[in-house]
Amino acid sequence: MTKSEIVPTDVGDARITWHAARKPWTVLAVSHGAGGGIEARDLRALAGALPAEGVSVALVEQPWRVAGKKVAPAPKTLDTGWRGLWPALAAPGLPVIAGGRSAGARVACRTARELGASAVLALSFPLHPPGRPEKSRADELLGAGVPTLVVQGGNDPFGRPDEFPAGPYTLAEVPYGDHGFAVPRRAPLTQDEAVETIVRAVTGWLAALR
């Protein structure tokens, strides 16, 4: 079952598109990055696969995206929007796993403990700007304070898996994947196989949380 709802926040209206499980045990709320929306291949794949595992998936569009703006606002504004829509995510009365891709992953990490998230799913966590490893955002990831899974492309210019510091989180690699988990045509795995790697990693991690 799929339905959408508009949720007012202090920084504008957000939109949640629900992909509901028949008998859910948790809600996975995932938001998009600064350069795209909920049509991202990883978000679509998770929304399609996880309801069968008892996980209701809430795809979250931040207010700036709903308003049709092309540039994401400052992190503080993103966090405000996420806080404002959180009650709607918690409304089913189930544990809520905070998630997102890229900038959305940073929001989930920064606010997880404050909002009472049961865990964090960080897809393509932007560890640093491309070519600027000295501008590390590792403190956001390490400070999440709840069980965390990072799913990272092997060739992500925002941080390859081997650049991540040791910490209290699990890291799953999508070989050859870039920041959007796209793989080159010459790679020894197909794009469908790369997406299946994401789904398998997230499904296994969620099963261990149950």
SULTA-V68321 format. One record per pair of residues at least 6 apart in sequence whose C-alpha atoms are under 8 Angstrom apart, sorted by the first residue. I is the first residue (numbers start at 1). GAP is how many residues later the second one is. D is the distance in Angstrom with one decimal. If there is no record, write none. Layout:
BEGIN
i=I gap=GAP d=D
i=I gap=GAP d=D
END
This chain:
BEGIN
i=1 gap=17 d=7.7
i=1 gap=18 d=5.8
i=1 gap=19 d=5.4
i=1 gap=20 d=7.4
i=2 gap=15 d=6.9
i=2 gap=16 d=5.3
i=2 gap=17 d=4.7
i=2 gap=18 d=6.4
i=3 gap=14 d=5.7
i=3 gap=15 d=5.2
i=3 gap=16 d=7.1
i=4 gap=11 d=6.8
i=4 gap=12 d=5.5
i=4 gap=13 d=4.2
i=4 gap=14 d=6.0
i=5 gap=10 d=5.7
i=5 gap=11 d=5.4
i=5 gap=12 d=6.6
i=6 gap=7 d=6.3
i=6 gap=8 d=5.7
i=6 gap=9 d=4.5
i=6 gap=10 d=6.5
i=7 gap=6 d=5.5
i=7 gap=7 d=5.1
i=7 gap=8 d=5.9
i=7 gap=9 d=7.4
i=7 gap=78 d=6.1
i=7 gap=81 d=7.4
i=8 gap=6 d=6.2
i=8 gap=76 d=7.3
i=8 gap=77 d=7.2
i=9 gap=54 d=7.9
i=9 gap=71 d=7.8
i=9 gap=72 d=5.8
i=9 gap=75 d=4.7
i=9 gap=76 d=6.4
i=10 gap=70 d=7.0
i=10 gap=71 d=6.7
i=10 gap=74 d=6.7
i=11 gap=52 d=6.6
i=11 gap=66 d=7.1
i=11 gap=69 d=7.0
i=11 gap=70 d=5.9
i=12 gap=51 d=5.1
i=12 gap=52 d=7.4
i=12 gap=55 d=7.8
i=12 gap=69 d=7.5
i=13 gap=49 d=7.8
i=13 gap=50 d=5.1
i=13 gap=53 d=6.9
i=13 gap=54 d=7.7
i=14 gap=46 d=7.3
i=14 gap=47 d=5.8
i=14 gap=48 d=5.1
i=14 gap=49 d=4.4
i=14 gap=52 d=6.2
i=14 gap=67 d=7.4
i=14 gap=71 d=7.1
i=15 gap=45 d=5.9
i=15 gap=46 d=5.1
i=15 gap=47 d=6.9
i=15 gap=48 d=7.4
i=15 gap=51 d=6.8
i=16 gap=42 d=6.1
i=16 gap=43 d=5.6
i=16 gap=44 d=4.6
i=16 gap=45 d=6.3
i=17 gap=41 d=5.6
i=17 gap=42 d=5.1
i=17 gap=43 d=6.5
i=18 gap=38 d=7.2
i=18 gap=39 d=5.9
i=18 gap=40 d=4.6
i=18 gap=41 d=6.4
i=19 gap=28 d=6.1
i=19 gap=29 d=7.8
i=19 gap=32 d=6.8
i=19 gap=37 d=5.8
i=19 gap=38 d=5.1
i=19 gap=39 d=6.2
i=19 gap=40 d=7.9
i=20 gap=31 d=6.0
i=20 gap=35 d=7.4
i=20 gap=36 d=4.4
i=20 gap=37 d=6.3
i=20 gap=38 d=8.0
i=21 gap=29 d=7.9
i=21 gap=30 d=4.2
i=21 gap=31 d=6.4
i=21 gap=32 d=7.6
i=21 gap=33 d=5.3
i=21 gap=34 d=5.7
i=21 gap=35 d=4.8
i=21 gap=36 d=7.9
i=22 gap=29 d=7.4
i=22 gap=30 d=7.9
i=22 gap=32 d=7.0
i=23 gap=31 d=5.7
i=24 gap=27 d=7.5
i=24 gap=30 d=4.3
i=24 gap=31 d=5.2
i=24 gap=32 d=5.9
i=25 gap=29 d=5.8
i=25 gap=30 d=6.2
i=25 gap=31 d=8.0
i=25 gap=69 d=6.5
i=25 gap=70 d=7.6
i=26 gap=28 d=7.2
i=26 gap=29 d=5.4
i=26 gap=30 d=6.4
i=26 gap=68 d=5.3
i=26 gap=69 d=5.1
i=26 gap=70 d=6.0
i=26 gap=71 d=7.4
i=27 gap=28 d=5.8
i=27 gap=29 d=4.8
i=27 gap=30 d=5.8
i=27 gap=31 d=7.0
i=27 gap=62 d=7.5
i=27 gap=67 d=6.4
i=27 gap=68 d=6.3
i=27 gap=69 d=4.8
i=27 gap=70 d=6.1
i=28 gap=27 d=6.7
i=28 gap=28 d=6.2
i=28 gap=29 d=4.9
i=28 gap=30 d=6.1
i=28 gap=68 d=5.9
i=28 gap=69 d=4.8
i=28 gap=70 d=6.3
i=28 gap=71 d=6.8
i=29 gap=28 d=5.9
i=29 gap=29 d=4.6
i=29 gap=30 d=6.0
i=29 gap=31 d=6.8
i=29 gap=60 d=7.1
i=29 gap=67 d=6.9
i=29 gap=68 d=6.1
i=29 gap=69 d=5.3
i=29 gap=70 d=5.6
i=29 gap=71 d=7.6
i=30 gap=13 d=7.5
i=30 gap=27 d=7.6
i=30 gap=28 d=6.3
i=30 gap=29 d=5.2
i=30 gap=30 d=5.8
i=30 gap=68 d=6.4
i=30 gap=69 d=4.3
i=30 gap=70 d=4.4
i=30 gap=71 d=7.4
i=30 gap=74 d=7.5
i=30 gap=91 d=7.9
i=31 gap=6 d=7.9
i=31 gap=7 d=6.9
i=31 gap=28 d=5.9
i=31 gap=29 d=4.6
i=31 gap=30 d=6.1
i=31 gap=31 d=7.2
i=31 gap=68 d=6.5
i=31 gap=69 d=4.4
i=31 gap=70 d=6.4
i=31 gap=73 d=5.3
i=31 gap=74 d=7.7
i=32 gap=6 d=5.6
i=32 gap=8 d=7.6
i=32 gap=28 d=7.1
i=32 gap=29 d=6.7
i=32 gap=30 d=7.8
i=32 gap=68 d=5.8
i=32 gap=69 d=5.3
i=32 gap=70 d=7.2
i=32 gap=71 d=7.3
i=32 gap=72 d=5.4
i=33 gap=67 d=7.2
i=33 gap=68 d=5.3
i=33 gap=69 d=4.9
i=33 gap=70 d=4.7
i=33 gap=71 d=5.1
i=33 gap=72 d=7.8
i=34 gap=37 d=7.0
i=34 gap=38 d=5.4
i=34 gap=68 d=7.3
i=34 gap=69 d=5.8
i=34 gap=70 d=7.7
i=35 gap=35 d=8.0
i=35 gap=36 d=7.7
i=35 gap=37 d=7.9
i=37 gap=24 d=6.9
i=37 gap=28 d=7.4
i=38 gap=6 d=7.1
i=38 gap=21 d=6.3
i=38 gap=22 d=7.2
i=38 gap=23 d=6.8
i=40 gap=140 d=7.6
i=41 gap=139 d=7.8
i=41 gap=154 d=7.5
i=42 gap=139 d=7.6
i=42 gap=153 d=6.5
i=42 gap=156 d=7.1
i=42 gap=157 d=8.0
i=43 gap=16 d=7.5
i=45 gap=150 d=7.1
i=45 gap=154 d=6.9
i=46 gap=11 d=7.7
i=46 gap=153 d=6.1
i=47 gap=10 d=5.6
i=47 gap=11 d=7.8
i=47 gap=12 d=7.7
i=49 gap=150 d=7.3
i=50 gap=6 d=7.1
i=50 gap=7 d=7.1
i=50 gap=153 d=7.2
i=51 gap=6 d=6.8
i=53 gap=150 d=7.8
i=58 gap=31 d=7.5
i=62 gap=16 d=7.3
i=62 gap=19 d=6.6
i=62 gap=20 d=7.4
i=63 gap=18 d=6.7
i=64 gap=6 d=7.9
i=64 gap=7 d=7.8
i=64 gap=8 d=6.4
i=64 gap=9 d=7.3
i=65 gap=7 d=7.7
i=75 gap=32 d=7.4
i=78 gap=29 d=6.9
i=79 gap=28 d=5.8
i=79 gap=31 d=7.8
i=79 gap=32 d=7.1
i=82 gap=25 d=7.5
i=83 gap=28 d=7.8
i=83 gap=32 d=7.4
i=86 gap=29 d=7.6
i=89 gap=7 d=7.1
i=90 gap=6 d=6.4
i=95 gap=22 d=7.2
i=95 gap=23 d=6.0
i=96 gap=21 d=5.5
i=96 gap=22 d=5.8
i=96 gap=23 d=7.5
i=97 gap=20 d=5.5
i=97 gap=21 d=5.3
i=97 gap=22 d=4.8
i=97 gap=23 d=5.6
i=97 gap=24 d=7.2
i=98 gap=10 d=5.4
i=98 gap=11 d=7.9
i=98 gap=14 d=6.7
i=98 gap=19 d=5.9
i=98 gap=20 d=7.6
i=98 gap=21 d=6.3
i=98 gap=22 d=4.8
i=98 gap=23 d=6.3
i=99 gap=6 d=5.8
i=99 gap=9 d=5.5
i=99 gap=21 d=5.4
i=99 gap=22 d=4.4
i=99 gap=23 d=5.7
i=99 gap=24 d=7.6
i=100 gap=6 d=7.6
i=100 gap=7 d=7.6
i=100 gap=8 d=6.5
i=100 gap=21 d=6.6
i=100 gap=22 d=5.7
i=100 gap=23 d=6.0
i=101 gap=21 d=6.1
i=101 gap=22 d=4.3
i=101 gap=23 d=5.6
i=101 gap=24 d=6.6
i=102 gap=20 d=7.5
i=102 gap=21 d=6.3
i=102 gap=22 d=5.1
i=102 gap=23 d=4.9
i=102 gap=24 d=5.4
i=103 gap=22 d=7.4
i=103 gap=23 d=7.1
i=104 gap=18 d=8.0
i=105 gap=16 d=7.1
i=105 gap=17 d=4.6
i=105 gap=18 d=6.3
i=105 gap=19 d=7.6
i=105 gap=20 d=5.9
i=106 gap=16 d=7.6
i=106 gap=19 d=6.9
i=106 gap=20 d=7.7
i=106 gap=34 d=6.7
i=106 gap=35 d=7.3
i=108 gap=12 d=6.5
i=108 gap=13 d=7.8
i=108 gap=14 d=7.6
i=108 gap=36 d=8.0
i=109 gap=11 d=6.6
i=109 gap=13 d=7.8
i=109 gap=31 d=6.0
i=109 gap=32 d=5.7
i=109 gap=34 d=7.1
i=109 gap=35 d=4.7
i=110 gap=30 d=5.8
i=110 gap=31 d=7.7
i=110 gap=33 d=7.3
i=110 gap=34 d=6.2
i=111 gap=33 d=7.5
i=112 gap=6 d=7.8
i=112 gap=7 d=7.4
i=112 gap=8 d=7.1
i=112 gap=32 d=6.0
i=112 gap=33 d=7.3
i=112 gap=34 d=7.3
i=113 gap=31 d=6.5
i=113 gap=32 d=6.0
i=113 gap=33 d=7.0
i=117 gap=29 d=7.5
i=118 gap=28 d=6.5
i=118 gap=29 d=7.4
i=119 gap=27 d=5.1
i=119 gap=28 d=4.8
i=119 gap=29 d=5.7
i=120 gap=24 d=7.6
i=120 gap=26 d=6.8
i=120 gap=27 d=6.3
i=120 gap=28 d=4.6
i=120 gap=29 d=6.4
i=121 gap=27 d=5.8
i=121 gap=28 d=5.0
i=121 gap=29 d=6.2
i=121 gap=30 d=7.9
i=122 gap=26 d=7.3
i=122 gap=27 d=6.0
i=122 gap=28 d=4.7
i=122 gap=29 d=6.3
i=123 gap=27 d=5.9
i=123 gap=28 d=5.0
i=123 gap=29 d=6.4
i=124 gap=26 d=7.2
i=124 gap=27 d=6.0
i=124 gap=28 d=4.9
i=124 gap=29 d=6.7
i=124 gap=32 d=7.6
i=124 gap=55 d=5.9
i=124 gap=56 d=7.4
i=124 gap=57 d=8.0
i=125 gap=25 d=6.9
i=125 gap=26 d=7.7
i=125 gap=27 d=6.9
i=125 gap=33 d=7.6
i=125 gap=34 d=7.6
i=126 gap=11 d=7.4
i=126 gap=32 d=4.9
i=126 gap=33 d=6.2
i=127 gap=6 d=7.9
i=127 gap=9 d=5.7
i=127 gap=10 d=5.2
i=127 gap=11 d=6.0
i=127 gap=31 d=5.8
i=127 gap=32 d=5.2
i=127 gap=37 d=7.5
i=128 gap=6 d=7.5
i=128 gap=7 d=5.5
i=128 gap=8 d=4.8
i=128 gap=9 d=6.0
i=128 gap=30 d=5.3
i=128 gap=31 d=6.2
i=129 gap=6 d=6.8
i=129 gap=28 d=7.8
i=129 gap=29 d=5.4
i=130 gap=27 d=5.1
i=130 gap=28 d=4.9
i=130 gap=29 d=7.6
i=131 gap=26 d=7.3
i=131 gap=27 d=7.8
i=133 gap=26 d=7.9
i=138 gap=26 d=7.6
i=138 gap=27 d=7.4
i=142 gap=25 d=6.3
i=142 gap=26 d=7.0
i=142 gap=27 d=7.8
i=147 gap=21 d=7.5
i=147 gap=22 d=6.3
i=148 gap=20 d=7.6
i=148 gap=21 d=4.9
i=148 gap=22 d=6.2
i=149 gap=20 d=5.9
i=149 gap=21 d=4.8
i=149 gap=22 d=5.8
i=149 gap=23 d=7.4
i=149 gap=53 d=7.8
i=149 gap=56 d=7.4
i=150 gap=19 d=7.3
i=150 gap=20 d=6.1
i=150 gap=21 d=4.7
i=150 gap=22 d=6.2
i=151 gap=20 d=5.9
i=151 gap=21 d=4.8
i=151 gap=22 d=5.9
i=151 gap=23 d=7.1
i=151 gap=47 d=7.0
i=151 gap=50 d=7.8
i=152 gap=8 d=7.1
i=152 gap=9 d=6.2
i=152 gap=19 d=7.3
i=152 gap=20 d=6.3
i=152 gap=21 d=5.1
i=152 gap=22 d=6.0
i=152 gap=25 d=7.7
i=152 gap=27 d=7.7
i=152 gap=29 d=7.9
i=153 gap=7 d=6.7
i=153 gap=8 d=7.3
i=153 gap=20 d=5.7
i=153 gap=21 d=4.7
i=153 gap=22 d=6.1
i=153 gap=23 d=6.3
i=153 gap=24 d=4.1
i=153 gap=25 d=5.2
i=153 gap=26 d=6.2
i=153 gap=27 d=7.9
i=153 gap=28 d=5.7
i=154 gap=6 d=5.5
i=154 gap=7 d=6.1
i=154 gap=19 d=6.0
i=154 gap=20 d=5.7
i=154 gap=21 d=4.8
i=154 gap=22 d=4.8
i=154 gap=23 d=5.3
i=154 gap=24 d=6.8
i=155 gap=20 d=7.5
i=155 gap=21 d=5.4
i=155 gap=22 d=5.4
i=155 gap=23 d=5.0
i=155 gap=24 d=7.6
i=156 gap=21 d=6.5
i=156 gap=22 d=4.3
i=156 gap=23 d=4.7
i=157 gap=21 d=7.0
i=157 gap=22 d=6.8
i=158 gap=21 d=6.9
i=161 gap=10 d=7.6
i=161 gap=12 d=6.6
i=172 gap=29 d=6.6
i=174 gap=7 d=7.1
i=174 gap=20 d=6.2
i=174 gap=23 d=6.4
i=174 gap=24 d=6.9
i=175 gap=8 d=8.0
i=175 gap=19 d=7.4
i=176 gap=6 d=7.9
i=176 gap=7 d=5.5
i=176 gap=8 d=7.2
i=176 gap=11 d=6.8
i=177 gap=6 d=4.7
i=177 gap=7 d=7.8
i=177 gap=17 d=7.4
i=181 gap=13 d=7.2
i=181 gap=14 d=7.5
i=182 gap=9 d=6.6
i=182 gap=12 d=7.9
i=183 gap=6 d=7.9
i=183 gap=7 d=7.3
i=183 gap=8 d=6.0
i=183 gap=11 d=7.4
END
